[in-house]
Amino acid sequence: QVQLVESGGGSVMAGGSLRLSCAASGYTSSGYCMAWFRQAPGNEREGVARIDNDGTTRYSDSVKGRFTISQDNARSTLYLQMNSLKPEDTAMYYCAAAKLANCITFGPWFPIAYTTWGQGTRVTVSS
């Protein structure tokens, strides 16, 4: 059973940086793509970054150029480096895993494609 555990959230001033981590276990990394989503109060869950099993990365327009998604060599930990943070980046951040077939079938930002989610880590950016 795939398990995901996020960490690294916190409070930061606008313009600052944070790095989120997601420890993954119980899966064969080559059979999944991984993503970071976020959800602010009253908003729908929003995909911000995805990394495919071949290393291809994708970013939403709202974070492109500021956030970087990566994995360690063993692909057991997913990261999200967040730079130049803005107050509108304030949200609960979730990592998620989708089986390869769903990665291909769905676009990168459809939550329904992702079968496993972490518990979330909160990011607060103050102006």
Backbone atoms as SQL, in Angstrom:
CREATE TABLE atoms (id INTEGER PRIMARY KEY, chain TEXT, resi INTEGER, resn TEXT, atom TEXT, x REAL, y REAL, z REAL);
INSERT INTO atoms VALUES
  (1, 'A', 1, 'GLN', 'N', 0.847, -1.193, 0.000),
  (2, 'A', 1, 'GLN', 'CA', 0.000, 0.000, 0.000),
  (3, 'A', 1, 'GLN', 'C', 0.881, 1.241, 0.000),
  (4, 'A', 2, 'VAL', 'N', 0.585, 2.143, -0.936),
  (5, 'A', 2, 'VAL', 'CA', 1.359, 3.365, -1.051),
  (6, 'A', 2, 'VAL', 'C', 1.019, 4.296, 0.106),
  (7, 'A', 3, 'GLN', 'N', 2.048, 4.847, 0.711),
  (8, 'A', 3, 'GLN', 'CA', 1.852, 5.837, 1.768),
  (9, 'A', 3, 'GLN', 'C', 2.701, 7.063, 1.472),
  (10, 'A', 4, 'LEU', 'N', 2.126, 8.234, 1.723),
  (11, 'A', 4, 'LEU', 'CA', 2.800, 9.501, 1.485),
  (12, 'A', 4, 'LEU', 'C', 2.714, 10.343, 2.746),
  (13, 'A', 5, 'VAL', 'N', 3.840, 10.910, 3.155),
  (14, 'A', 5, 'VAL', 'CA', 3.878, 11.743, 4.356),
  (15, 'A', 5, 'VAL', 'C', 4.624, 13.030, 4.036),
  (16, 'A', 6, 'GLU', 'N', 3.906, 14.157, 4.097),
  (17, 'A', 6, 'GLU', 'CA', 4.510, 15.454, 3.796),
  (18, 'A', 6, 'GLU', 'C', 5.121, 16.078, 5.048),
  (19, 'A', 7, 'SER', 'N', 6.075, 16.962, 4.816),
  (20, 'A', 7, 'SER', 'CA', 6.670, 17.766, 5.879),
  (21, 'A', 7, 'SER', 'C', 7.263, 19.019, 5.261),
  (22, 'A', 8, 'GLY', 'N', 7.640, 19.969, 6.110),
  (23, 'A', 8, 'GLY', 'CA', 8.347, 21.152, 5.642),
  (24, 'A', 8, 'GLY', 'C', 7.533, 22.418, 5.540),
  (25, 'A', 9, 'GLY', 'N', 6.250, 22.331, 5.816),
  (26, 'A', 9, 'GLY', 'CA', 5.437, 23.539, 5.772),
  (27, 'A', 9, 'GLY', 'C', 5.777, 24.475, 6.913),
  (28, 'A', 10, 'GLY', 'N', 5.231, 25.678, 6.860),
  (29, 'A', 10, 'GLY', 'CA', 5.485, 26.653, 7.911),
  (30, 'A', 10, 'GLY', 'C', 5.019, 28.025, 7.493),
  (31, 'A', 11, 'SER', 'N', 5.459, 29.022, 8.264),
  (32, 'A', 11, 'SER', 'CA', 5.101, 30.408, 8.006),
  (33, 'A', 11, 'SER', 'C', 6.331, 31.156, 7.513),
  (34, 'A', 12, 'VAL', 'N', 6.138, 31.990, 6.510),
  (35, 'A', 12, 'VAL', 'CA', 7.253, 32.721, 5.918),
  (36, 'A', 12, 'VAL', 'C', 6.738, 34.061, 5.414),
  (37, 'A', 13, 'MET', 'N', 7.631, 35.026, 5.335),
  (38, 'A', 13, 'MET', 'CA', 7.270, 36.323, 4.780),
  (39, 'A', 13, 'MET', 'C', 7.282, 36.253, 3.257),
  (40, 'A', 14, 'ALA', 'N', 6.512, 37.116, 2.647),
  (41, 'A', 14, 'ALA', 'CA', 6.495, 37.192, 1.189),
  (42, 'A', 14, 'ALA', 'C', 7.913, 37.399, 0.661),
  (43, 'A', 15, 'GLY', 'N', 8.228, 36.688, -0.409),
  (44, 'A', 15, 'GLY', 'CA', 9.560, 36.731, -0.976),
  (45, 'A', 15, 'GLY', 'C', 10.478, 35.655, -0.453),
  (46, 'A', 16, 'GLY', 'N', 10.062, 34.965, 0.588),
  (47, 'A', 16, 'GLY', 'CA', 10.864, 33.924, 1.193),
  (48, 'A', 16, 'GLY', 'C', 10.742, 32.597, 0.472),
  (49, 'A', 17, 'SER', 'N', 11.376, 31.582, 1.047),
  (50, 'A', 17, 'SER', 'CA', 11.422, 30.249, 0.442),
  (51, 'A', 17, 'SER', 'C', 11.089, 29.182, 1.467),
  (52, 'A', 18, 'LEU', 'N', 10.553, 28.082, 0.969),
  (53, 'A', 18, 'LEU', 'CA', 10.332, 26.879, 1.762),
  (54, 'A', 18, 'LEU', 'C', 10.585, 25.681, 0.867),
  (55, 'A', 19, 'ARG', 'N', 10.976, 24.566, 1.475),
  (56, 'A', 19, 'ARG', 'CA', 11.079, 23.306, 0.737),
  (57, 'A', 19, 'ARG', 'C', 10.207, 22.272, 1.423),
  (58, 'A', 20, 'LEU', 'N', 9.255, 21.771, 0.678),
  (59, 'A', 20, 'LEU', 'CA', 8.385, 20.711, 1.160),
  (60, 'A', 20, 'LEU', 'C', 8.972, 19.359, 0.766),
  (61, 'A', 21, 'SER', 'N', 8.764, 18.367, 1.635),
  (62, 'A', 21, 'SER', 'CA', 9.194, 17.001, 1.363),
  (63, 'A', 21, 'SER', 'C', 8.004, 16.065, 1.476),
  (64, 'A', 22, 'CYS', 'N', 8.064, 14.979, 0.733),
  (65, 'A', 22, 'CYS', 'CA', 7.023, 13.953, 0.779),
  (66, 'A', 22, 'CYS', 'C', 7.712, 12.603, 0.737),
  (67, 'A', 23, 'ALA', 'N', 7.672, 11.898, 1.867),
  (68, 'A', 23, 'ALA', 'CA', 8.277, 10.566, 1.935),
  (69, 'A', 23, 'ALA', 'C', 7.288, 9.536, 1.427),
  (70, 'A', 24, 'ALA', 'N', 7.716, 8.775, 0.432),
  (71, 'A', 24, 'ALA', 'CA', 6.847, 7.788, -0.207),
  (72, 'A', 24, 'ALA', 'C', 7.337, 6.387, 0.114),
  (73, 'A', 25, 'SER', 'N', 6.385, 5.490, 0.341),
  (74, 'A', 25, 'SER', 'CA', 6.736, 4.097, 0.600),
  (75, 'A', 25, 'SER', 'C', 5.660, 3.190, 0.040),
  (76, 'A', 26, 'GLY', 'N', 6.017, 1.923, -0.157),
  (77, 'A', 26, 'GLY', 'CA', 5.045, 0.929, -0.559),
  (78, 'A', 26, 'GLY', 'C', 4.658, 0.964, -2.025),
  (79, 'A', 27, 'TYR', 'N', 5.532, 1.518, -2.886),
  (80, 'A', 27, 'TYR', 'CA', 5.171, 1.551, -4.303),
  (81, 'A', 27, 'TYR', 'C', 6.414, 1.365, -5.165),
  (82, 'A', 28, 'THR', 'N', 6.157, 0.983, -6.418),
  (83, 'A', 28, 'THR', 'CA', 7.221, 0.874, -7.406),
  (84, 'A', 28, 'THR', 'C', 7.272, 2.187, -8.169),
  (85, 'A', 29, 'SER', 'N', 8.298, 2.960, -7.933),
  (86, 'A', 29, 'SER', 'CA', 8.328, 4.340, -8.413),
  (87, 'A', 29, 'SER', 'C', 8.154, 4.448, -9.918),
  (88, 'A', 30, 'SER', 'N', 8.615, 3.439, -10.662),
  (89, 'A', 30, 'SER', 'CA', 8.525, 3.541, -12.111),
  (90, 'A', 30, 'SER', 'C', 7.092, 3.457, -12.611),
  (91, 'A', 31, 'GLY', 'N', 6.181, 3.015, -11.755),
  (92, 'A', 31, 'GLY', 'CA', 4.794, 2.859, -12.176),
  (93, 'A', 31, 'GLY', 'C', 3.880, 4.005, -11.800),
  (94, 'A', 32, 'TYR', 'N', 4.464, 5.107, -11.360),
  (95, 'A', 32, 'TYR', 'CA', 3.659, 6.222, -10.870),
  (96, 'A', 32, 'TYR', 'C', 4.212, 7.549, -11.354),
  (97, 'A', 33, 'CYS', 'N', 3.326, 8.547, -11.436),
  (98, 'A', 33, 'CYS', 'CA', 3.768, 9.926, -11.487),
  (99, 'A', 33, 'CYS', 'C', 3.351, 10.578, -10.163),
  (100, 'A', 34, 'MET', 'N', 4.064, 11.613, -9.797),
  (101, 'A', 34, 'MET', 'CA', 3.853, 12.253, -8.509),
  (102, 'A', 34, 'MET', 'C', 3.577, 13.734, -8.717),
  (103, 'A', 35, 'ALA', 'N', 2.777, 14.291, -7.836),
  (104, 'A', 35, 'ALA', 'CA', 2.405, 15.693, -7.991),
  (105, 'A', 35, 'ALA', 'C', 2.236, 16.374, -6.644),
  (106, 'A', 36, 'TRP', 'N', 2.293, 17.686, -6.689),
  (107, 'A', 36, 'TRP', 'CA', 1.936, 18.520, -5.546),
  (108, 'A', 36, 'TRP', 'C', 0.665, 19.290, -5.898),
  (109, 'A', 37, 'PHE', 'N', -0.286, 19.253, -4.998),
  (110, 'A', 37, 'PHE', 'CA', -1.502, 20.041, -5.088),
  (111, 'A', 37, 'PHE', 'C', -1.558, 20.975, -3.879),
  (112, 'A', 38, 'ARG', 'N', -2.419, 21.972, -3.973),
  (113, 'A', 38, 'ARG', 'CA', -2.645, 22.830, -2.818),
  (114, 'A', 38, 'ARG', 'C', -4.119, 23.205, -2.761),
  (115, 'A', 39, 'GLN', 'N', -4.566, 23.529, -1.565),
  (116, 'A', 39, 'GLN', 'CA', -5.960, 23.926, -1.377),
  (117, 'A', 39, 'GLN', 'C', -6.029, 25.003, -0.312),
  (118, 'A', 40, 'ALA', 'N', -6.503, 26.159, -0.724),
  (119, 'A', 40, 'ALA', 'CA', -6.733, 27.265, 0.199),
  (120, 'A', 40, 'ALA', 'C', -8.180, 27.204, 0.685),
  (121, 'A', 41, 'PRO', 'N', -8.462, 27.743, 1.847),
  (122, 'A', 41, 'PRO', 'CA', -9.835, 27.710, 2.374),
  (123, 'A', 41, 'PRO', 'C', -10.825, 28.286, 1.378),
  (124, 'A', 42, 'GLY', 'N', -11.898, 27.532, 1.137),
  (125, 'A', 42, 'GLY', 'CA', -12.929, 27.987, 0.226),
  (126, 'A', 42, 'GLY', 'C', -12.627, 27.766, -1.234),
  (127, 'A', 43, 'ASN', 'N', -11.435, 27.239, -1.538),
  (128, 'A', 43, 'ASN', 'CA', -11.047, 27.002, -2.933),
  (129, 'A', 43, 'ASN', 'C', -10.990, 25.515, -3.246),
  (130, 'A', 44, 'GLU', 'N', -11.044, 25.196, -4.528),
  (131, 'A', 44, 'GLU', 'CA', -10.873, 23.816, -4.950),
  (132, 'A', 44, 'GLU', 'C', -9.387, 23.440, -4.872),
  (133, 'A', 45, 'ARG', 'N', -9.145, 22.123, -4.832),
  (134, 'A', 45, 'ARG', 'CA', -7.767, 21.656, -4.826),
  (135, 'A', 45, 'ARG', 'C', -7.138, 21.965, -6.192),
  (136, 'A', 46, 'GLU', 'N', -5.950, 22.520, -6.159),
  (137, 'A', 46, 'GLU', 'CA', -5.277, 23.014, -7.357),
  (138, 'A', 46, 'GLU', 'C', -3.938, 22.315, -7.528),
  (139, 'A', 47, 'GLY', 'N', -3.712, 21.742, -8.709),
  (140, 'A', 47, 'GLY', 'CA', -2.423, 21.145, -8.992),
  (141, 'A', 47, 'GLY', 'C', -1.395, 22.208, -9.303),
  (142, 'A', 48, 'VAL', 'N', -0.184, 22.067, -8.754),
  (143, 'A', 48, 'VAL', 'CA', 0.844, 23.063, -8.998),
  (144, 'A', 48, 'VAL', 'C', 2.076, 22.499, -9.688),
  (145, 'A', 49, 'ALA', 'N', 2.409, 21.234, -9.460),
  (146, 'A', 49, 'ALA', 'CA', 3.612, 20.666, -10.084),
  (147, 'A', 49, 'ALA', 'C', 3.469, 19.158, -10.181),
  (148, 'A', 50, 'ARG', 'N', 3.995, 18.596, -11.261),
  (149, 'A', 50, 'ARG', 'CA', 3.968, 17.145, -11.444),
  (150, 'A', 50, 'ARG', 'C', 5.301, 16.692, -12.015),
  (151, 'A', 51, 'ILE', 'N', 5.736, 15.497, -11.619),
  (152, 'A', 51, 'ILE', 'CA', 6.917, 14.879, -12.190),
  (153, 'A', 51, 'ILE', 'C', 6.532, 13.476, -12.637),
  (154, 'A', 52, 'ASP', 'N', 6.827, 13.176, -13.898),
  (155, 'A', 52, 'ASP', 'CA', 6.501, 11.869, -14.464),
  (156, 'A', 52, 'ASP', 'C', 7.617, 10.875, -14.175),
  (157, 'A', 53, 'ASN', 'N', 7.347, 9.606, -14.482),
  (158, 'A', 53, 'ASN', 'CA', 8.339, 8.581, -14.165),
  (159, 'A', 53, 'ASN', 'C', 9.589, 8.705, -15.034),
  (160, 'A', 54, 'ASP', 'N', 9.524, 9.468, -16.128),
  (161, 'A', 54, 'ASP', 'CA', 10.715, 9.698, -16.945),
  (162, 'A', 54, 'ASP', 'C', 11.414, 10.997, -16.558),
  (163, 'A', 55, 'GLY', 'N', 10.944, 11.654, -15.502),
  (164, 'A', 55, 'GLY', 'CA', 11.558, 12.882, -15.022),
  (165, 'A', 55, 'GLY', 'C', 10.996, 14.158, -15.606),
  (166, 'A', 56, 'THR', 'N', 10.079, 14.055, -16.541),
  (167, 'A', 56, 'THR', 'CA', 9.447, 15.251, -17.109),
  (168, 'A', 56, 'THR', 'C', 8.686, 15.999, -16.022),
  (169, 'A', 57, 'THR', 'N', 8.855, 17.303, -15.978),
  (170, 'A', 57, 'THR', 'CA', 8.166, 18.120, -14.987),
  (171, 'A', 57, 'THR', 'C', 7.190, 19.081, -15.655),
  (172, 'A', 58, 'ARG', 'N', 6.125, 19.371, -14.927),
  (173, 'A', 58, 'ARG', 'CA', 5.113, 20.306, -15.414),
  (174, 'A', 58, 'ARG', 'C', 4.730, 21.218, -14.254),
  (175, 'A', 59, 'TYR', 'N', 4.391, 22.458, -14.577),
  (176, 'A', 59, 'TYR', 'CA', 4.029, 23.428, -13.549),
  (177, 'A', 59, 'TYR', 'C', 2.792, 24.202, -13.978),
  (178, 'A', 60, 'SER', 'N', 1.987, 24.564, -13.004),
  (179, 'A', 60, 'SER', 'CA', 0.875, 25.443, -13.306),
  (180, 'A', 60, 'SER', 'C', 1.417, 26.844, -13.571),
  (181, 'A', 61, 'ASP', 'N', 0.661, 27.619, -14.294),
  (182, 'A', 61, 'ASP', 'CA', 1.103, 28.974, -14.622),
  (183, 'A', 61, 'ASP', 'C', 1.340, 29.811, -13.363),
  (184, 'A', 62, 'SER', 'N', 0.599, 29.521, -12.318),
  (185, 'A', 62, 'SER', 'CA', 0.685, 30.330, -11.105),
  (186, 'A', 62, 'SER', 'C', 2.006, 30.164, -10.357),
  (187, 'A', 63, 'VAL', 'N', 2.729, 29.072, -10.619),
  (188, 'A', 63, 'VAL', 'CA', 3.972, 28.833, -9.871),
  (189, 'A', 63, 'VAL', 'C', 5.190, 28.687, -10.786),
  (190, 'A', 64, 'LYS', 'N', 4.968, 28.674, -12.102),
  (191, 'A', 64, 'LYS', 'CA', 6.066, 28.456, -13.037),
  (192, 'A', 64, 'LYS', 'C', 7.143, 29.508, -12.836),
  (193, 'A', 65, 'GLY', 'N', 8.382, 29.045, -12.757),
  (194, 'A', 65, 'GLY', 'CA', 9.505, 29.949, -12.555),
  (195, 'A', 65, 'GLY', 'C', 9.833, 30.203, -11.096),
  (196, 'A', 66, 'ARG', 'N', 8.943, 29.794, -10.198),
  (197, 'A', 66, 'ARG', 'CA', 9.174, 30.009, -8.765),
  (198, 'A', 66, 'ARG', 'C', 9.299, 28.701, -7.995),
  (199, 'A', 67, 'PHE', 'N', 8.567, 27.674, -8.420),
  (200, 'A', 67, 'PHE', 'CA', 8.575, 26.383, -7.739),
  (201, 'A', 67, 'PHE', 'C', 9.327, 25.364, -8.585),
  (202, 'A', 68, 'THR', 'N', 9.962, 24.406, -7.892),
  (203, 'A', 68, 'THR', 'CA', 10.657, 23.319, -8.569),
  (204, 'A', 68, 'THR', 'C', 10.319, 22.000, -7.897),
  (205, 'A', 69, 'ILE', 'N', 9.840, 21.044, -8.689),
  (206, 'A', 69, 'ILE', 'CA', 9.538, 19.711, -8.178),
  (207, 'A', 69, 'ILE', 'C', 10.706, 18.795, -8.520),
  (208, 'A', 70, 'SER', 'N', 11.056, 17.911, -7.594),
  (209, 'A', 70, 'SER', 'CA', 12.165, 16.986, -7.826),
  (210, 'A', 70, 'SER', 'C', 11.994, 15.756, -6.951),
  (211, 'A', 71, 'GLN', 'N', 12.798, 14.744, -7.232),
  (212, 'A', 71, 'GLN', 'CA', 12.831, 13.533, -6.425),
  (213, 'A', 71, 'GLN', 'C', 14.280, 13.183, -6.125),
  (214, 'A', 72, 'ASP', 'N', 14.490, 12.439, -5.048),
  (215, 'A', 72, 'ASP', 'CA', 15.839, 11.960, -4.773),
  (216, 'A', 72, 'ASP', 'C', 16.156, 10.801, -5.712),
  (217, 'A', 73, 'ASN', 'N', 17.404, 10.363, -5.697),
  (218, 'A', 73, 'ASN', 'CA', 17.823, 9.339, -6.644),
  (219, 'A', 73, 'ASN', 'C', 17.029, 8.049, -6.499),
  (220, 'A', 74, 'ALA', 'N', 16.651, 7.719, -5.290),
  (221, 'A', 74, 'ALA', 'CA', 15.886, 6.489, -5.066),
  (222, 'A', 74, 'ALA', 'C', 14.405, 6.669, -5.358),
  (223, 'A', 75, 'ARG', 'N', 14.028, 7.909, -5.669),
  (224, 'A', 75, 'ARG', 'CA', 12.617, 8.263, -5.929),
  (225, 'A', 75, 'ARG', 'C', 11.736, 7.911, -4.736),
  (226, 'A', 76, 'SER', 'N', 12.318, 7.958, -3.534),
  (227, 'A', 76, 'SER', 'CA', 11.532, 7.681, -2.344),
  (228, 'A', 76, 'SER', 'C', 11.061, 8.950, -1.659),
  (229, 'A', 77, 'THR', 'N', 11.612, 10.090, -2.072),
  (230, 'A', 77, 'THR', 'CA', 11.212, 11.361, -1.496),
  (231, 'A', 77, 'THR', 'C', 10.960, 12.361, -2.601),
  (232, 'A', 78, 'LEU', 'N', 9.818, 12.999, -2.522),
  (233, 'A', 78, 'LEU', 'CA', 9.427, 14.041, -3.471),
  (234, 'A', 78, 'LEU', 'C', 9.627, 15.389, -2.794),
  (235, 'A', 79, 'TYR', 'N', 10.118, 16.348, -3.553),
  (236, 'A', 79, 'TYR', 'CA', 10.359, 17.679, -3.005),
  (237, 'A', 79, 'TYR', 'C', 9.606, 18.740, -3.795),
  (238, 'A', 80, 'LEU', 'N', 9.325, 19.843, -3.117),
  (239, 'A', 80, 'LEU', 'CA', 8.825, 21.030, -3.801),
  (240, 'A', 80, 'LEU', 'C', 9.574, 22.226, -3.228),
  (241, 'A', 81, 'GLN', 'N', 10.513, 22.746, -4.002),
  (242, 'A', 81, 'GLN', 'CA', 11.229, 23.951, -3.615),
  (243, 'A', 81, 'GLN', 'C', 10.401, 25.154, -4.044),
  (244, 'A', 82, 'MET', 'N', 10.054, 25.992, -3.078),
  (245, 'A', 82, 'MET', 'CA', 9.189, 27.136, -3.351),
  (246, 'A', 82, 'MET', 'C', 9.967, 28.416, -3.051),
  (247, 'A', 83, 'ASN', 'N', 10.198, 29.190, -4.072),
  (248, 'A', 83, 'ASN', 'CA', 10.917, 30.461, -3.933),
  (249, 'A', 83, 'ASN', 'C', 9.995, 31.622, -4.272),
  (250, 'A', 84, 'SER', 'N', 10.409, 32.818, -3.891),
  (251, 'A', 84, 'SER', 'CA', 9.635, 34.036, -4.176),
  (252, 'A', 84, 'SER', 'C', 8.175, 33.853, -3.798),
  (253, 'A', 85, 'LEU', 'N', 7.951, 33.356, -2.608),
  (254, 'A', 85, 'LEU', 'CA', 6.593, 33.051, -2.170),
  (255, 'A', 85, 'LEU', 'C', 5.749, 34.315, -2.058),
  (256, 'A', 86, 'LYS', 'N', 4.468, 34.148, -2.376),
  (257, 'A', 86, 'LYS', 'CA', 3.500, 35.234, -2.339),
  (258, 'A', 86, 'LYS', 'C', 2.383, 34.889, -1.366),
  (259, 'A', 87, 'PRO', 'N', 1.698, 35.887, -0.831),
  (260, 'A', 87, 'PRO', 'CA', 0.576, 35.582, 0.066),
  (261, 'A', 87, 'PRO', 'C', -0.454, 34.641, -0.575),
  (262, 'A', 88, 'GLU', 'N', -0.643, 34.726, -1.875),
  (263, 'A', 88, 'GLU', 'CA', -1.619, 33.858, -2.542),
  (264, 'A', 88, 'GLU', 'C', -1.150, 32.411, -2.635),
  (265, 'A', 89, 'ASP', 'N', 0.086, 32.128, -2.236),
  (266, 'A', 89, 'ASP', 'CA', 0.544, 30.739, -2.158),
  (267, 'A', 89, 'ASP', 'C', 0.119, 30.071, -0.853),
  (268, 'A', 90, 'THR', 'N', -0.468, 30.822, 0.043),
  (269, 'A', 90, 'THR', 'CA', -0.939, 30.277, 1.309),
  (270, 'A', 90, 'THR', 'C', -1.994, 29.213, 1.070),
  (271, 'A', 91, 'ALA', 'N', -1.754, 28.005, 1.606),
  (272, 'A', 91, 'ALA', 'CA', -2.659, 26.874, 1.379),
  (273, 'A', 91, 'ALA', 'C', -2.145, 25.665, 2.145),
  (274, 'A', 92, 'MET', 'N', -2.961, 24.628, 2.163),
  (275, 'A', 92, 'MET', 'CA', -2.504, 23.306, 2.573),
  (276, 'A', 92, 'MET', 'C', -1.947, 22.637, 1.323),
  (277, 'A', 93, 'TYR', 'N', -0.749, 22.097, 1.429),
  (278, 'A', 93, 'TYR', 'CA', -0.095, 21.456, 0.300),
  (279, 'A', 93, 'TYR', 'C', -0.098, 19.949, 0.494),
  (280, 'A', 94, 'TYR', 'N', -0.451, 19.246, -0.579),
  (281, 'A', 94, 'TYR', 'CA', -0.557, 17.792, -0.560),
  (282, 'A', 94, 'TYR', 'C', 0.317, 17.199, -1.643),
  (283, 'A', 95, 'CYS', 'N', 0.989, 16.090, -1.335),
  (284, 'A', 95, 'CYS', 'CA', 1.594, 15.321, -2.409),
  (285, 'A', 95, 'CYS', 'C', 0.640, 14.183, -2.768),
  (286, 'A', 96, 'ALA', 'N', 0.736, 13.734, -4.001),
  (287, 'A', 96, 'ALA', 'CA', -0.189, 12.737, -4.510),
  (288, 'A', 96, 'ALA', 'C', 0.520, 11.854, -5.525),
  (289, 'A', 97, 'ALA', 'N', 0.046, 10.602, -5.607),
  (290, 'A', 97, 'ALA', 'CA', 0.602, 9.634, -6.549),
  (291, 'A', 97, 'ALA', 'C', -0.497, 9.107, -7.448),
  (292, 'A', 98, 'ALA', 'N', -0.177, 9.004, -8.731),
  (293, 'A', 98, 'ALA', 'CA', -1.115, 8.452, -9.705),
  (294, 'A', 98, 'ALA', 'C', -0.449, 7.291, -10.421),
  (295, 'A', 99, 'LYS', 'N', -1.203, 6.218, -10.643),
  (296, 'A', 99, 'LYS', 'CA', -0.686, 5.097, -11.411),
  (297, 'A', 99, 'LYS', 'C', -0.442, 5.529, -12.846),
  (298, 'A', 100, 'LEU', 'N', 0.491, 4.853, -13.488),
  (299, 'A', 100, 'LEU', 'CA', 0.956, 5.286, -14.800),
  (300, 'A', 100, 'LEU', 'C', -0.186, 5.459, -15.799),
  (301, 'A', 101, 'ALA', 'N', -1.147, 4.541, -15.775),
  (302, 'A', 101, 'ALA', 'CA', -2.265, 4.636, -16.723),
  (303, 'A', 101, 'ALA', 'C', -3.036, 5.934, -16.518),
  (304, 'A', 102, 'ASN', 'N', -3.241, 6.321, -15.284),
  (305, 'A', 102, 'ASN', 'CA', -3.940, 7.581, -15.003),
  (306, 'A', 102, 'ASN', 'C', -3.094, 8.785, -15.388),
  (307, 'A', 103, 'CYS', 'N', -1.785, 8.666, -15.220),
  (308, 'A', 103, 'CYS', 'CA', -0.896, 9.777, -15.615),
  (309, 'A', 103, 'CYS', 'C', -1.062, 10.070, -17.105),
  (310, 'A', 104, 'ILE', 'N', -1.237, 9.015, -17.877),
  (311, 'A', 104, 'ILE', 'CA', -1.351, 9.169, -19.329),
  (312, 'A', 104, 'ILE', 'C', -2.760, 9.613, -19.714),
  (313, 'A', 105, 'THR', 'N', -3.764, 9.054, -19.056),
  (314, 'A', 105, 'THR', 'CA', -5.152, 9.308, -19.422),
  (315, 'A', 105, 'THR', 'C', -5.610, 10.716, -19.049),
  (316, 'A', 106, 'PHE', 'N', -5.230, 11.143, -17.870),
  (317, 'A', 106, 'PHE', 'CA', -5.705, 12.431, -17.377),
  (318, 'A', 106, 'PHE', 'C', -4.641, 13.506, -17.550),
  (319, 'A', 107, 'GLY', 'N', -5.085, 14.744, -17.605),
  (320, 'A', 107, 'GLY', 'CA', -4.158, 15.858, -17.558),
  (321, 'A', 107, 'GLY', 'C', -3.522, 15.931, -16.196),
  (322, 'A', 108, 'PRO', 'N', -2.459, 16.717, -16.058),
  (323, 'A', 108, 'PRO', 'CA', -1.699, 16.712, -14.804),
  (324, 'A', 108, 'PRO', 'C', -2.429, 17.269, -13.601),
  (325, 'A', 109, 'TRP', 'N', -3.493, 18.035, -13.818),
  (326, 'A', 109, 'TRP', 'CA', -4.096, 18.774, -12.713),
  (327, 'A', 109, 'TRP', 'C', -5.458, 18.265, -12.294),
  (328, 'A', 110, 'PHE', 'N', -5.814, 17.032, -12.676),
  (329, 'A', 110, 'PHE', 'CA', -7.088, 16.462, -12.275),
  (330, 'A', 110, 'PHE', 'C', -6.907, 15.623, -11.015),
  (331, 'A', 111, 'PRO', 'N', -7.433, 16.049, -9.881),
  (332, 'A', 111, 'PRO', 'CA', -7.252, 15.270, -8.648),
  (333, 'A', 111, 'PRO', 'C', -7.761, 13.839, -8.763),
  (334, 'A', 112, 'ILE', 'N', -8.775, 13.611, -9.595),
  (335, 'A', 112, 'ILE', 'CA', -9.355, 12.269, -9.703),
  (336, 'A', 112, 'ILE', 'C', -8.327, 11.255, -10.197),
  (337, 'A', 113, 'ALA', 'N', -7.278, 11.708, -10.875),
  (338, 'A', 113, 'ALA', 'CA', -6.275, 10.780, -11.400),
  (339, 'A', 113, 'ALA', 'C', -5.406, 10.187, -10.299),
  (340, 'A', 114, 'TYR', 'N', -5.349, 10.844, -9.173),
  (341, 'A', 114, 'TYR', 'CA', -4.400, 10.484, -8.123),
  (342, 'A', 114, 'TYR', 'C', -5.093, 9.635, -7.063),
  (343, 'A', 115, 'THR', 'N', -4.550, 8.430, -6.853),
  (344, 'A', 115, 'THR', 'CA', -5.203, 7.462, -5.985),
  (345, 'A', 115, 'THR', 'C', -4.692, 7.503, -4.554),
  (346, 'A', 116, 'THR', 'N', -3.565, 8.135, -4.333),
  (347, 'A', 116, 'THR', 'CA', -2.993, 8.184, -3.000),
  (348, 'A', 116, 'THR', 'C', -2.592, 9.617, -2.675),
  (349, 'A', 117, 'TRP', 'N', -2.963, 10.049, -1.468),
  (350, 'A', 117, 'TRP', 'CA', -2.687, 11.413, -1.021),
  (351, 'A', 117, 'TRP', 'C', -2.039, 11.384, 0.363),
  (352, 'A', 118, 'GLY', 'N', -1.180, 12.363, 0.593),
  (353, 'A', 118, 'GLY', 'CA', -0.675, 12.552, 1.931),
  (354, 'A', 118, 'GLY', 'C', -1.667, 13.337, 2.782),
  (355, 'A', 119, 'GLN', 'N', -1.279, 13.599, 4.014),
  (356, 'A', 119, 'GLN', 'CA', -2.180, 14.276, 4.951),
  (357, 'A', 119, 'GLN', 'C', -2.118, 15.792, 4.810),
  (358, 'A', 120, 'GLY', 'N', -1.123, 16.297, 4.119),
  (359, 'A', 120, 'GLY', 'CA', -1.000, 17.729, 3.888),
  (360, 'A', 120, 'GLY', 'C', -0.047, 18.404, 4.861),
  (361, 'A', 121, 'THR', 'N', 0.526, 19.513, 4.403),
  (362, 'A', 121, 'THR', 'CA', 1.365, 20.358, 5.241),
  (363, 'A', 121, 'THR', 'C', 1.009, 21.809, 4.927),
  (364, 'A', 122, 'ARG', 'N', 0.868, 22.609, 5.976),
  (365, 'A', 122, 'ARG', 'CA', 0.345, 23.963, 5.790),
  (366, 'A', 122, 'ARG', 'C', 1.463, 24.952, 5.492),
  (367, 'A', 123, 'VAL', 'N', 1.202, 25.801, 4.517),
  (368, 'A', 123, 'VAL', 'CA', 2.111, 26.893, 4.163),
  (369, 'A', 123, 'VAL', 'C', 1.365, 28.212, 4.320),
  (370, 'A', 124, 'THR', 'N', 1.950, 29.122, 5.075),
  (371, 'A', 124, 'THR', 'CA', 1.364, 30.440, 5.274),
  (372, 'A', 124, 'THR', 'C', 2.385, 31.494, 4.875),
  (373, 'A', 125, 'VAL', 'N', 2.000, 32.371, 3.959),
  (374, 'A', 125, 'VAL', 'CA', 2.887, 33.431, 3.488),
  (375, 'A', 125, 'VAL', 'C', 2.272, 34.776, 3.879),
  (376, 'A', 126, 'SER', 'N', 3.017, 35.550, 4.639),
  (377, 'A', 126, 'SER', 'CA', 2.535, 36.841, 5.122),
  (378, 'A', 126, 'SER', 'C', 3.130, 37.974, 4.295),
  (379, 'A', 127, 'SER', 'N', 2.328, 39.007, 4.109),
  (380, 'A', 127, 'SER', 'CA', 2.806, 40.170, 3.337),
  (381, 'A', 127, 'SER', 'C', 3.524, 41.161, 4.236);
